[in-house]
Amino acid sequence: MMICNKYSDEIKVLRRSIEANTFSDIEAVRSFIRDYTKLVYDFKMIGLIYDYYDKNIIYRKENRLTITGVENLVFDILELLATFPDMTVDLESIIVSGDVDSGYKVWRRMRYHGTNTNHTKFGAPTNKELGDGCLGLSMMFLNKVDGSWKVTEEHNPISYSYIRDVCTAE
């Protein structure tokens, strides 16, 4: 089987899973987060951010940086993925608390992997790889907004200084 068929089939399964998710319990939320994260980072389906993040999202990054609004968040993630076009994320753990009535809090521990093969604000590509040192400890809030489940706030302080070092020539 050709690799593109394999990827296409995997994307279809993941898309169907997140679209059919009812967010009815903790396991459903955990499944959604796992599949959604894989689609966005591994398969570069950035447009899903518009579907599952509130338009007024508050996204808190490292060093007290805050991104407000879904457009700005999409730009930030596109910049990261352009820096590391082969980026993938390994989800090490997903912890969920809450319920369908009060909303959910989700914690994701994930490791970013990829190679700096494009120019960045730090300079020319270095072809250095993100190793296991690029850790993200995300906390997100999932709530109903106008009848749909949306991420309304996220805290995701990834290893920015590590990314900078990988993107900087020695």
Residue frames as qw, qx, qy, qz and C-alpha x, y, z in Angstrom:
[[0.000, 0.890, 0.456, 0.000, 0.00, 0.00, 0.00],
 [0.370, 0.557, -0.040, 0.743, 1.30, 3.45, -0.85],
 [0.320, -0.206, -0.517, 0.767, 2.18, 5.65, 2.10],
 [0.207, -0.087, -0.064, -0.972, -0.22, 8.38, 0.94],
 [0.611, -0.310, -0.576, -0.445, -3.11, 5.89, 1.12],
 [0.566, -0.282, -0.658, 0.410, -2.06, 4.91, 4.63],
 [0.133, -0.111, -0.280, 0.944, -1.95, 8.56, 5.75],
 [0.371, -0.179, -0.331, -0.849, -5.23, 9.35, 4.03],
 [0.635, -0.347, -0.667, -0.176, -6.94, 6.45, 5.76],
 [0.459, -0.268, -0.565, 0.631, -5.51, 7.44, 9.14],
 [0.046, -0.012, 0.054, -0.997, -6.62, 11.06, 8.69],
 [0.497, -0.285, -0.509, -0.642, -10.14, 9.90, 7.78],
 [0.619, -0.371, -0.677, 0.144, -10.41, 7.79, 10.92],
 [0.334, -0.219, -0.397, 0.826, -9.09, 10.59, 13.15],
 [0.177, -0.116, -0.162, -0.964, -11.38, 13.21, 11.55],
 [0.573, -0.365, -0.596, -0.429, -14.44, 11.01, 11.96],
 [0.562, -0.320, -0.639, 0.416, -13.49, 10.39, 15.57],
 [0.167, -0.182, -0.286, 0.926, -13.22, 14.07, 16.52],
 [0.302, -0.149, -0.326, -0.883, -16.30, 15.08, 14.53],
 [0.630, -0.355, -0.620, -0.305, -18.44, 12.40, 16.19],
 [0.374, -0.045, -0.674, 0.635, -17.13, 13.09, 19.69],
 [0.350, -0.733, -0.478, -0.334, -19.86, 14.02, 22.16],
 [0.127, 0.462, -0.465, 0.744, -17.54, 15.14, 25.00],
 [0.698, -0.478, -0.313, -0.432, -19.92, 13.18, 27.23],
 [0.824, -0.560, 0.012, 0.085, -17.28, 11.93, 29.66],
 [0.338, -0.787, 0.443, 0.264, -13.60, 12.06, 30.55],
 [0.648, -0.058, 0.673, 0.353, -12.63, 9.21, 28.19],
 [0.498, 0.735, 0.420, 0.188, -14.36, 10.93, 25.26],
 [0.003, -0.987, 0.138, 0.077, -12.43, 14.15, 25.98],
 [0.530, -0.535, 0.585, 0.301, -9.15, 12.23, 26.29],
 [0.655, 0.289, 0.627, 0.307, -9.82, 10.57, 22.93],
 [0.328, 0.916, 0.218, 0.079, -10.64, 13.91, 21.31],
 [0.209, -0.904, 0.325, 0.184, -7.42, 15.54, 22.61],
 [0.628, -0.266, 0.651, 0.333, -5.28, 12.62, 21.43],
 [0.580, 0.473, 0.586, 0.310, -6.79, 12.57, 17.92],
 [0.166, 0.976, 0.144, 0.006, -7.00, 16.36, 17.53],
 [0.347, -0.796, 0.399, 0.295, -3.36, 16.86, 18.58],
 [0.620, -0.055, 0.673, 0.399, -2.18, 14.25, 16.08],
 [0.468, 0.710, 0.477, 0.221, -4.18, 15.87, 13.26],
 [0.025, 0.998, -0.017, -0.059, -2.86, 19.38, 13.96],
 [0.297, -0.781, 0.507, 0.212, 0.81, 18.63, 14.59],
 [0.571, -0.163, 0.753, 0.284, 1.53, 15.36, 12.78],
 [0.459, 0.473, 0.677, 0.328, -0.73, 15.91, 9.75],
 [0.184, -0.111, 0.102, 0.971, -0.54, 19.76, 9.73],
 [0.085, -0.617, -0.687, -0.374, -4.33, 20.23, 9.72],
 [0.186, -0.056, -0.310, 0.931, -4.08, 23.74, 11.15],
 [0.326, -0.301, -0.343, -0.828, -7.59, 24.70, 10.02],
 [0.563, -0.430, -0.706, -0.005, -9.01, 22.53, 12.80],
 [0.273, -0.160, -0.435, 0.843, -7.94, 25.21, 15.25],
 [0.269, -0.119, -0.152, -0.944, -10.74, 27.39, 13.86],
 [0.619, -0.285, -0.606, -0.409, -13.23, 24.58, 14.51],
 [0.730, -0.394, -0.539, 0.151, -12.24, 23.75, 18.08],
 [0.385, -0.195, -0.322, 0.843, -10.78, 26.93, 19.58],
 [0.035, 0.846, 0.459, -0.268, -12.95, 29.86, 20.61],
 [0.450, 0.731, 0.144, 0.492, -12.48, 32.92, 18.40],
 [0.167, -0.885, 0.200, -0.386, -11.47, 34.87, 21.54],
 [0.911, -0.156, -0.285, 0.255, -9.06, 32.22, 22.83],
 [0.211, -0.887, 0.389, -0.130, -6.53, 33.29, 25.43],
 [0.943, 0.151, -0.194, 0.223, -3.35, 31.30, 24.82],
 [0.345, -0.881, 0.323, -0.018, -0.59, 31.75, 27.36],
 [0.825, 0.406, -0.316, 0.232, 2.92, 30.81, 26.28],
 [0.744, -0.213, -0.253, 0.580, 6.33, 30.81, 27.93],
 [0.366, -0.022, -0.094, 0.926, 7.86, 33.97, 29.44],
 [0.129, 0.552, 0.482, -0.668, 4.44, 35.52, 30.14],
 [0.120, 0.119, -0.529, -0.832, 3.64, 35.84, 26.44],
 [0.438, 0.403, 0.691, -0.410, -0.09, 35.85, 25.73],
 [0.028, -0.066, -0.666, -0.742, -1.79, 35.35, 22.39],
 [0.381, 0.390, 0.539, -0.642, -5.36, 36.56, 22.11],
 [0.627, 0.525, -0.048, -0.573, -7.69, 35.45, 19.33],
 [0.887, 0.110, 0.444, 0.054, -7.78, 32.41, 17.10],
 [0.620, 0.771, -0.063, 0.130, -6.16, 34.19, 14.11],
 [0.033, -0.829, 0.525, -0.192, -3.08, 35.07, 16.16],
 [0.719, -0.322, 0.607, -0.104, -2.89, 31.54, 17.55],
 [0.871, 0.420, 0.247, 0.062, -3.06, 30.03, 14.06],
 [0.394, 0.856, -0.284, 0.178, -0.25, 32.36, 12.93],
 [0.345, -0.698, 0.602, -0.178, 1.90, 31.35, 15.91],
 [0.816, -0.084, 0.570, -0.035, 1.45, 27.62, 15.31],
 [0.760, 0.640, 0.083, 0.082, 2.04, 28.05, 11.57],
 [0.132, 0.871, -0.447, 0.152, 5.32, 29.80, 12.36],
 [0.566, -0.469, 0.668, -0.117, 6.38, 26.90, 14.59],
 [0.851, 0.213, 0.480, 0.003, 5.43, 24.30, 11.98],
 [0.579, 0.804, -0.111, 0.075, 7.20, 26.26, 9.22],
 [0.141, -0.785, 0.592, -0.115, 10.35, 26.24, 11.34],
 [0.313, -0.236, 0.918, -0.054, 10.05, 22.46, 11.80],
 [0.604, 0.195, -0.345, -0.691, 8.08, 21.17, 8.77],
 [0.594, 0.036, -0.799, -0.088, 8.51, 17.54, 9.83],
 [0.239, -0.313, 0.582, -0.712, 7.23, 18.23, 13.35],
 [0.632, -0.319, -0.671, -0.222, 5.42, 15.52, 15.24],
 [0.352, -0.526, 0.417, -0.652, 4.24, 15.44, 18.83],
 [0.495, -0.096, -0.856, 0.114, 4.38, 12.51, 21.22],
 [0.545, -0.580, 0.015, -0.605, 1.63, 12.73, 23.80],
 [0.285, 0.237, -0.848, 0.380, 3.06, 11.25, 26.98],
 [0.083, -0.380, -0.834, 0.391, -0.01, 11.75, 29.14],
 [0.247, -0.410, -0.309, -0.822, -3.46, 13.31, 29.08],
 [0.123, -0.301, -0.776, 0.541, -5.26, 14.08, 32.33],
 [0.231, -0.434, -0.416, -0.765, -8.88, 15.24, 32.23],
 [0.060, -0.326, -0.744, 0.580, -11.13, 16.52, 35.01],
 [0.320, 0.177, 0.004, -0.931, -14.61, 17.99, 34.96],
 [0.383, 0.347, 0.852, -0.082, -17.86, 16.98, 33.38],
 [0.215, 0.458, 0.633, 0.586, -20.28, 17.75, 30.58],
 [0.159, -0.875, -0.455, -0.040, -22.14, 20.33, 32.70],
 [0.342, -0.879, 0.041, 0.330, -19.25, 22.39, 34.08],
 [0.484, 0.804, -0.345, -0.003, -16.72, 21.87, 31.28],
 [0.957, -0.090, -0.054, 0.269, -13.36, 20.14, 31.32],
 [0.127, -0.871, 0.458, 0.120, -9.78, 20.92, 32.27],
 [0.960, 0.246, -0.013, 0.136, -7.21, 19.00, 30.26],
 [0.299, -0.786, 0.491, 0.225, -3.50, 18.63, 30.92],
 [0.901, 0.422, -0.059, 0.084, -1.26, 17.36, 28.10],
 [0.447, -0.666, 0.499, 0.330, 2.37, 16.41, 28.53],
 [0.826, 0.532, 0.177, 0.057, 3.92, 16.24, 25.08],
 [0.500, -0.469, 0.422, 0.594, 7.30, 16.20, 23.39],
 [0.536, 0.793, -0.032, -0.289, 7.83, 18.04, 20.13],
 [0.672, -0.193, 0.547, 0.461, 10.11, 16.45, 17.53],
 [0.566, 0.800, 0.199, 0.026, 11.30, 17.98, 14.26],
 [0.667, -0.062, 0.199, 0.715, 14.21, 19.38, 12.29],
 [0.050, 0.825, 0.058, -0.560, 14.90, 23.10, 11.69],
 [0.573, 0.166, 0.586, 0.549, 14.98, 23.15, 7.87],
 [0.204, 0.803, 0.384, 0.406, 13.55, 26.62, 7.20],
 [0.232, 0.355, -0.209, 0.881, 14.63, 30.19, 7.91],
 [0.395, -0.702, -0.572, 0.154, 13.42, 31.67, 11.17],
 [0.096, -0.974, 0.001, -0.204, 13.68, 34.96, 13.00],
 [0.660, -0.641, 0.322, 0.223, 16.92, 33.52, 14.41],
 [0.021, -0.637, 0.620, 0.457, 18.51, 33.01, 11.00],
 [0.550, 0.336, -0.651, -0.401, 19.16, 30.37, 8.38],
 [0.941, -0.191, -0.135, -0.243, 18.15, 26.75, 8.89],
 [0.248, -0.670, 0.686, -0.135, 20.49, 24.82, 11.16],
 [0.740, 0.130, -0.621, -0.224, 19.24, 21.30, 10.33],
 [0.014, -0.213, 0.818, -0.534, 19.38, 20.63, 14.07],
 [0.489, -0.355, -0.739, -0.298, 16.75, 18.35, 15.54],
 [0.519, -0.508, 0.260, -0.637, 14.48, 18.90, 18.49],
 [0.363, 0.099, -0.913, 0.160, 15.31, 16.01, 20.79],
 [0.452, -0.524, -0.720, 0.047, 13.49, 14.95, 23.88],
 [0.298, -0.216, -0.347, 0.863, 14.33, 18.33, 25.43],
 [0.214, -0.146, -0.219, -0.941, 11.41, 20.14, 23.80],
 [0.115, -0.356, -0.890, 0.261, 8.66, 19.57, 26.32],
 [0.287, -0.357, -0.198, -0.867, 5.16, 21.07, 26.34],
 [0.103, -0.290, -0.843, 0.442, 3.01, 21.02, 29.46],
 [0.211, -0.287, -0.367, -0.859, -0.34, 22.24, 28.24],
 [0.087, 0.385, 0.777, -0.490, -3.41, 23.00, 30.33],
 [0.152, -0.171, -0.464, -0.856, -6.60, 23.80, 28.46],
 [0.341, 0.270, 0.599, -0.672, -10.18, 24.60, 29.31],
 [0.089, -0.202, -0.798, -0.561, -12.95, 23.05, 27.20],
 [0.240, 0.366, 0.546, -0.714, -16.36, 24.69, 27.50],
 [0.332, 0.599, 0.697, 0.212, -19.59, 24.90, 25.53],
 [0.016, -0.417, 0.076, 0.906, -19.68, 28.09, 23.44],
 [0.530, 0.329, -0.185, -0.760, -22.85, 28.69, 21.43],
 [0.922, 0.094, 0.140, -0.348, -23.68, 24.98, 21.61],
 [0.836, 0.411, -0.326, 0.160, -20.25, 23.68, 20.48],
 [0.785, -0.528, 0.032, 0.322, -17.31, 22.46, 22.53],
 [0.440, 0.805, -0.158, 0.365, -14.39, 24.91, 22.27],
 [0.660, -0.190, -0.288, 0.667, -11.04, 25.46, 23.92],
 [0.067, -0.953, -0.233, -0.179, -11.54, 28.83, 25.62],
 [0.179, -0.892, 0.406, -0.084, -8.14, 29.14, 27.28],
 [0.958, 0.077, -0.161, 0.226, -4.84, 27.32, 27.08],
 [0.299, -0.847, 0.435, 0.068, -1.55, 27.55, 28.92],
 [0.958, 0.222, 0.059, 0.173, 1.25, 25.93, 26.91],
 [0.141, -0.892, 0.408, 0.131, 4.74, 26.94, 28.00],
 [0.950, 0.245, -0.020, 0.194, 6.86, 24.93, 25.57],
 [0.695, -0.434, 0.139, 0.555, 10.65, 25.02, 25.78],
 [0.382, 0.921, 0.073, -0.005, 11.12, 28.30, 23.88],
 [0.186, -0.829, 0.501, 0.166, 14.77, 28.72, 24.88],
 [0.646, -0.122, 0.727, 0.201, 15.44, 25.18, 23.65],
 [0.607, 0.665, 0.423, 0.101, 13.73, 25.95, 20.30],
 [0.123, 0.972, -0.177, -0.097, 15.81, 29.12, 20.02],
 [0.422, -0.597, 0.650, 0.208, 19.01, 27.15, 20.62],
 [0.681, 0.197, 0.679, 0.192, 18.06, 24.59, 17.96],
 [0.474, 0.809, 0.321, 0.135, 17.36, 27.43, 15.49],
 [0.061, -0.955, 0.273, 0.102, 20.61, 29.25, 16.22],
 [0.789, 0.449, -0.351, 0.230, 23.87, 28.33, 14.51],
 [0.792, -0.502, -0.102, 0.332, 26.69, 27.36, 16.83]]
